[in-house]
Amino acid sequence: MVGIGVWVSSPIMRGSTERYLDTMSSVSVTDSAKFDYIRRTDVGRFVAEGTLSAIDVVTIPELPRPYSYIRKVQEEYRLHTETYTTTDDKGHTTVHTRTYHSWDEIRHWTYETDSVSFLGQHFKAKEVFRYRPAKDTTIKAEKRLFHDDTRFVYYTCPIIYDGIMTGTAKDKTYNEPHFKEGKTIDWYFKDAEASLQGGYILFWVLWVLLTGGVIALFYCLENRWLY
């Protein structure tokens, strides 16, 4: 099992090492002039640190300021009825009915920016960033005649994020750009090193557990050799 582990781990570690070296060779960028330069010169892999800003911000009358993303949800406070069954010590079953209220979504509207700016360059928002909206503190409720209560809940994203963008500068463009919120260039390189070491350790931890399982199985099936 140890020999097989060494044989299996070798190509895995080679692949991990290649990805690590590829990551560590990334060109670091922190200003707009250099960010444009690496695009024009096709430098390859890069990691750039800066601010991602929404260009065409979105607004709705109910909210006081602009955002990069807004999800407006209409909910109704509805009455629900459900049945459930219980069984006593003697095996007798009883059907019960209970009622409860809950806020249920009945419809929603989504507004989001189409393009963003990073270090002076424009990108399609969906290509570089995945929104993680947070529940806004603004909740508007109203009472409708002959209907249940209704309210509007808002989920929003700010127009500015600090973080890093990774990708490849090739053919005079940025290929597969990906923005990571709240990260720094220093974190990027340390994370690559930690992933390399952690992957190697994790493999051997799992392999030792597998080896122990194989030994235990062998003992259970072939234990007559002990006599």
C-alpha positions as CSV (number, residue, x, y, z in Angstrom):
1,M,0.0,0.0,0.0
2,V,2.9,2.4,0.7
3,G,4.4,1.6,-2.6
4,I,1.1,2.1,-4.4
5,G,0.7,5.4,-2.5
6,V,4.0,6.7,-3.7
7,W,3.2,5.7,-7.3
8,V,-0.3,7.3,-7.2
9,S,0.9,10.5,-5.4
10,S,3.7,11.2,-7.9
11,P,1.6,12.4,-10.8
12,I,-0.8,14.2,-8.4
13,M,2.1,16.1,-6.8
14,R,3.6,16.8,-10.2
15,G,0.3,18.4,-11.3
16,S,0.0,20.3,-8.1
17,T,3.6,21.5,-8.3
18,E,3.1,22.7,-11.9
19,R,-0.1,24.7,-10.9
20,Y,1.8,26.1,-7.9
21,L,4.8,27.2,-10.1
22,D,2.3,28.6,-12.7
23,T,0.6,30.6,-9.9
24,M,3.8,31.9,-8.4
25,S,5.0,33.1,-11.8
26,S,2.0,35.5,-12.0
27,V,2.8,39.1,-12.7
28,S,1.7,41.3,-9.8
29,V,-0.2,44.5,-10.7
30,T,-1.4,47.3,-8.5
31,D,-1.9,50.3,-10.8
32,S,-3.9,51.0,-13.9
33,A,-1.0,51.8,-16.2
34,K,0.7,48.5,-15.6
35,F,-2.6,46.7,-15.8
36,D,-3.1,48.1,-19.3
37,Y,0.6,47.3,-20.2
38,I,0.3,43.6,-19.4
39,R,-2.7,43.4,-21.7
40,R,-0.8,45.0,-24.6
41,T,2.3,42.9,-24.1
42,D,0.6,39.5,-23.5
43,V,2.6,38.7,-20.3
44,G,0.6,35.6,-19.4
45,R,-0.8,34.9,-15.9
46,F,-1.4,37.9,-13.7
47,V,-2.8,38.9,-10.3
48,A,-4.0,42.5,-9.9
49,E,-5.1,44.2,-6.7
50,G,-7.5,47.1,-6.8
51,T,-11.1,48.3,-6.7
52,L,-14.0,46.9,-8.7
53,S,-16.7,49.5,-9.4
54,A,-20.1,49.3,-11.1
55,I,-20.4,51.5,-14.1
56,D,-24.1,51.5,-14.8
57,V,-25.4,51.5,-11.3
58,V,-29.0,50.4,-10.6
59,T,-31.6,52.3,-8.5
60,I,-35.2,51.9,-7.6
61,P,-37.5,54.5,-5.9
62,E,-37.8,52.6,-2.7
63,L,-34.1,52.6,-1.8
64,P,-32.1,55.7,-1.0
65,R,-28.9,55.0,-2.9
66,P,-27.6,53.2,-5.9
67,Y,-26.3,49.6,-5.9
68,S,-24.6,47.2,-8.3
69,Y,-27.3,44.6,-7.7
70,I,-30.9,44.7,-6.3
71,R,-33.3,41.8,-5.7
72,K,-36.8,43.0,-4.7
73,V,-38.9,40.2,-3.2
74,Q,-42.6,40.5,-2.6
75,E,-43.8,38.3,0.3
76,E,-47.2,37.5,1.8
77,Y,-47.9,36.4,5.4
78,R,-50.0,33.4,4.7
79,L,-51.8,30.8,6.8
80,H,-50.8,27.2,6.2
81,T,-52.4,23.9,7.4
82,E,-50.6,20.6,7.6
83,T,-51.2,17.2,9.0
84,Y,-48.8,14.9,10.8
85,T,-48.9,11.5,12.5
86,T,-47.7,10.4,15.9
87,T,-47.4,6.8,17.3
88,D,-47.8,6.0,21.0
89,D,-46.2,3.2,23.0
90,K,-48.9,0.7,22.0
91,G,-48.4,1.3,18.3
92,H,-51.6,3.4,17.8
93,T,-51.3,6.2,15.3
94,T,-53.0,9.5,15.6
95,V,-53.4,12.1,12.8
96,H,-53.0,15.7,14.0
97,T,-53.6,19.0,12.2
98,R,-51.7,22.2,12.9
99,T,-51.8,25.7,11.4
100,Y,-49.0,28.2,11.2
101,H,-48.2,31.5,9.4
102,S,-45.1,32.2,7.3
103,W,-43.8,34.9,4.9
104,D,-43.9,33.3,1.4
105,E,-42.4,34.7,-1.7
106,I,-44.9,35.4,-4.4
107,R,-42.8,37.2,-7.0
108,H,-39.4,39.0,-7.3
109,W,-37.6,41.5,-9.5
110,T,-33.9,41.6,-10.2
111,Y,-31.8,44.7,-11.2
112,E,-28.1,44.4,-11.8
113,T,-25.3,46.3,-13.5
114,D,-24.0,45.1,-16.9
115,S,-20.4,46.3,-16.7
116,V,-17.8,47.0,-14.1
117,S,-14.5,48.9,-14.1
118,F,-11.2,47.6,-12.6
119,L,-8.0,49.5,-12.7
120,G,-9.3,51.6,-15.6
121,Q,-10.5,48.6,-17.7
122,H,-14.1,47.6,-18.4
123,F,-15.5,44.1,-18.1
124,K,-18.8,42.4,-18.3
125,A,-20.0,42.0,-14.7
126,K,-21.1,38.4,-15.1
127,E,-17.8,37.4,-16.6
128,V,-15.6,38.5,-13.6
129,F,-17.8,38.5,-10.5
130,R,-20.5,36.5,-8.8
131,Y,-22.9,38.6,-6.7
132,R,-23.5,37.6,-3.1
133,P,-26.3,39.9,-2.1
134,A,-27.0,40.6,1.6
135,K,-30.4,41.3,3.1
136,D,-31.0,45.0,3.1
137,T,-32.3,46.7,6.3
138,T,-35.1,48.3,4.3
139,I,-38.3,46.3,4.5
140,K,-41.5,47.9,3.4
141,A,-44.8,46.3,4.6
142,E,-48.4,47.2,3.9
143,K,-51.9,46.0,4.9
144,R,-54.2,45.2,2.0
145,L,-57.9,45.1,2.4
146,F,-59.4,41.5,2.3
147,H,-55.9,40.1,1.8
148,D,-53.0,38.9,4.0
149,D,-50.3,41.2,5.0
150,T,-47.7,41.8,2.3
151,R,-44.1,43.2,2.4
152,F,-41.2,43.9,0.1
153,V,-37.8,42.6,1.1
154,Y,-34.6,43.8,-0.6
155,Y,-31.3,42.1,-1.2
156,T,-28.5,44.4,-2.4
157,C,-24.8,44.6,-3.3
158,P,-22.6,47.7,-3.0
159,I,-21.2,49.4,-6.1
160,I,-17.6,49.1,-5.0
161,Y,-15.5,46.1,-3.9
162,D,-11.8,45.9,-3.0
163,G,-10.0,42.7,-4.0
164,I,-7.9,41.0,-6.6
165,M,-8.4,39.9,-10.2
166,T,-6.6,36.9,-11.7
167,G,-6.5,35.7,-15.3
168,T,-4.2,35.5,-18.3
169,A,-3.2,38.4,-20.5
170,K,-3.1,37.0,-24.0
171,D,-4.0,38.2,-27.5
172,K,-4.2,41.8,-26.3
173,T,-7.1,40.9,-23.9
174,Y,-7.7,39.6,-20.4
175,N,-8.7,35.9,-20.6
176,E,-10.8,34.3,-18.0
177,P,-10.7,37.2,-15.5
178,H,-11.9,36.4,-12.1
179,F,-12.4,38.8,-9.2
180,K,-12.1,37.7,-5.5
181,E,-13.6,40.1,-3.0
182,G,-11.6,41.2,0.0
183,K,-8.4,39.3,-1.0
184,T,-4.8,40.7,-1.5
185,I,-1.8,39.8,-3.7
186,D,0.0,38.6,-0.5
187,W,-2.9,36.3,0.3
188,Y,-2.9,35.0,-3.3
189,F,0.6,33.7,-3.1
190,K,0.4,32.4,0.4
191,D,-2.8,30.5,-0.5
192,A,-1.0,28.8,-3.4
193,E,1.7,27.7,-1.1
194,A,-0.7,26.4,1.6
195,S,-2.7,24.5,-1.1
196,L,0.4,22.7,-2.3
197,Q,1.4,21.6,1.2
198,G,-2.1,20.9,2.3
199,G,-2.9,18.8,-0.8
200,Y,0.2,16.6,-0.2
201,I,-0.6,16.1,3.5
202,L,-4.3,15.4,2.9
203,F,-3.5,12.7,0.3
204,W,-1.3,10.8,2.7
205,V,-3.7,11.2,5.6
206,L,-6.5,9.7,3.4
207,W,-4.1,7.0,2.1
208,V,-3.1,6.0,5.7
209,L,-6.8,5.7,6.6
210,L,-7.4,3.6,3.5
211,T,-4.4,1.4,4.3
212,G,-5.7,0.9,7.8
213,G,-9.1,-0.1,6.4
214,V,-7.5,-2.6,4.0
215,I,-5.5,-4.2,6.9
216,A,-8.6,-4.4,9.0
217,L,-10.6,-6.0,6.2
218,F,-7.7,-8.5,5.6
219,Y,-7.7,-9.3,9.3
220,C,-11.5,-9.9,9.4
221,L,-11.5,-12.1,6.3
222,E,-8.2,-14.1,6.7
223,N,-7.7,-14.2,10.5
224,R,-7.0,-18.0,10.5
225,W,-3.4,-17.3,9.7
226,L,-3.0,-16.2,13.4
227,Y,-3.6,-19.7,14.7
